[in-house]
Amino acid sequence: MTHKHLPHAERVVNVFKDNLSQSGREHVGNKHFDELTLMIESAISTAVLEEVEHAADRIHDVVKSIRKNAEHL
């Protein structure tokens, strides 16, 4: 997996960290924040991939329709 969504995931986690108290940040720890970052990055990547697949399906349907219409000309 590429890490093109990693900067956005890091920003989300940093905003979350900013909303926690110092003791909350210390309790959670960097290891868990890193895991959260990877989970968010994965969720973003999955959502983007699903949308690209839906777009490809729609394009495929349009191409089939155009081809079908062209055969009747």
N, C-alpha and C positions, 0 to 999 in steps of 0.2 A: 504494500500500500504506500502510495506517495504521501507526503506530509504537507500537501498544499493547504489543508484546512487547519493545520496545527496552530498557526498564529491566531486565528479566530478563537479556537478552543482555549488557548492560553489567555486571551483577553477575557473570555467568559469566566474562567476560573479566577483570574485576578480580581474581577468585579465581585465575585462570590467571596473571596478572601477579604476584600475591603469591607464587606458587610459583617464579617465576624469580628468578635472581640479578639484582643491579643491572646487571651487564654484559649479561646476557641481555635485560633490558628495553630497554637502550640499543641493543643490536644489532638487535632486532626493530623498534623504533621505533613511534611513535604512529600513523603512516599504516597500518601493517600491523595494529595492534591495532584501529583503526577498521574496517578491512576484515573482520577476524575478527568484530567485533561485528555487522556487517551480515549476514555469512554465518550466524551463529548466529540472529539475528532472523528471517532468511528461513527457516531450517530449522524454527524454532518455529512460524512462521506456516503453513508448508506442512503440518506435522504436525497442527496444530489444524484446518486446512481439510479435510484428508483425513478426520479423525474426524467433523467436522460433516457431511460428505457421506455417510459411512457411516451416521450416525444418521438422516439424512434418508431414505436408502434403506430402512432398517429401518422407519421410521415409514410410509413409502409402502406397504411390504408389509403392514403391520398394517392400514392403512386399506383396502387392496384386499381383505384377508381379511374385515374387518368388513362391507364393502359386499357381498361375495359371500354371506356368511352372512345378511345382512339380506334379500337377495333371495329366500332360501328360507324365510323366516318367513311 
